[in-house]
């Protein structure tokens, strides 16, 4: 994640997904987690990845719009959905 910018009632989260392996990689969905100041997750939303596949060394920029941002958000993280759901 490179940035998280609030625009009215939307949080725009942007960054880059990189394939640092030497093989073709299937990119899982992205999970944006919103946490309070103690690191407790308040909310999370799942997003489609910026590219379904990345070849070795490739990168893809992403920018997602998180809606319905609850009060009390202090920390934001982006992770891969590795559960396959």
C-alpha positions, 0 to 999 in steps of 0.5 A: 500500500502506498497511500490511503486518502479520504475523499468525502465518505470514501477512502481511496487506497492505492498501491502496487502488487509485485510478483517477486518470484521467478514463476507466473503467479495467480493474484488473490483478491485484496483485503483492505482491513480497517483497524482501531488504534489498538490494532483491532479490526473494525471492518474489512472489505474484499476487492478484485486484484488489479490483474489475475496473473503476474509473470515473474518480476511484473507489477500491477498498480491498484486503487480501490474505493472503500465505502462505509468507513466506520468511525475510529479507524486509525490503521489501514492494511492491505493483504491477500485473501489466501483462504481461496474464498 
